[in-house]
Amino acid sequence: MIGIHPVHRRLAELAHKAKTLGGYHLLPRQEKLELEHCLTVNLDLVRRLDSLKSLAFIAYDCGDMSWHQEICSEIEAAETTML
């Protein structure tokens, strides 16, 4: 299943509205601020998942299956927030 985090859904809504209006510069100030907030949250989500996946690879490469499993559990927990 492909999850869609609420932030991603709101980004899509704001992008659609901006496209309908003729550009992001035409969004009301409050929605521009919300867009910036959503982009920051998205950045944090991507960085966290990328970091965990890199660590999981390192743990696997080192042969530390206990550590690898622990990191994979963290990845799964983070990904469940995207449903």
C-alpha positions in Angstrom: 0.0 0.0 0.0 1.3 3.5 -0.8 0.6 5.9 2.0 -0.1 9.5 1.6 0.8 11.6 4.6 -1.7 14.4 5.4 1.1 17.0 4.6 1.4 15.5 1.1 -2.3 15.7 0.6 -2.3 19.3 1.7 0.6 20.1 -0.6 -1.4 18.6 -3.5 -4.4 20.8 -2.6 -2.3 23.9 -2.4 -0.6 23.1 -5.7 -3.9 22.5 -7.4 -5.3 25.8 -6.1 -2.1 27.7 -7.2 -2.4 26.1 -10.7 -6.1 27.2 -10.8 -5.3 30.7 -9.8 -2.4 31.0 -12.2 0.6 30.6 -9.9 1.9 30.2 -6.4 2.4 34.0 -6.1 -1.4 34.4 -6.3 -2.1 32.2 -3.2 -3.4 34.2 -0.2 -0.7 35.0 2.4 -2.0 32.4 4.9 -1.8 29.6 2.3 1.7 30.6 1.3 2.7 30.3 5.0 0.9 26.9 5.1 2.7 25.8 1.9 6.1 26.7 3.5 5.1 24.8 6.7 4.1 21.7 4.7 7.4 21.8 2.7 9.4 22.0 6.0 7.5 19.0 7.4 8.0 17.1 4.2 11.7 17.8 4.3 11.9 16.5 7.9 10.0 13.3 6.9 12.3 12.6 3.9 15.5 13.3 5.9 14.4 11.0 8.7 13.5 8.1 6.4 16.6 8.6 4.3 18.8 8.6 7.5 17.1 5.5 8.9 17.4 3.6 5.6 21.1 4.5 5.3 21.7 3.3 8.9 19.8 0.1 8.1 22.1 -0.5 5.2 25.2 0.1 7.3 23.9 -2.3 10.0 23.1 -5.0 7.4 26.5 -4.5 5.8 28.2 -4.9 9.2 26.3 -8.0 9.9 24.6 -6.6 13.0 21.1 -8.1 12.5 19.8 -7.0 15.8 20.7 -3.3 15.1 19.3 -3.8 11.5 16.0 -5.1 12.8 15.7 -2.3 15.4 16.2 0.3 12.6 13.8 -1.5 10.3 11.2 -1.3 13.1 11.8 2.5 13.3 11.3 2.7 9.5 8.1 0.8 9.7 6.8 3.0 12.5 7.7 6.2 10.5 6.0 4.8 7.4 2.8 4.0 9.2 2.3 7.7 9.9 2.0 8.1 6.1 -1.3 6.1 5.8 
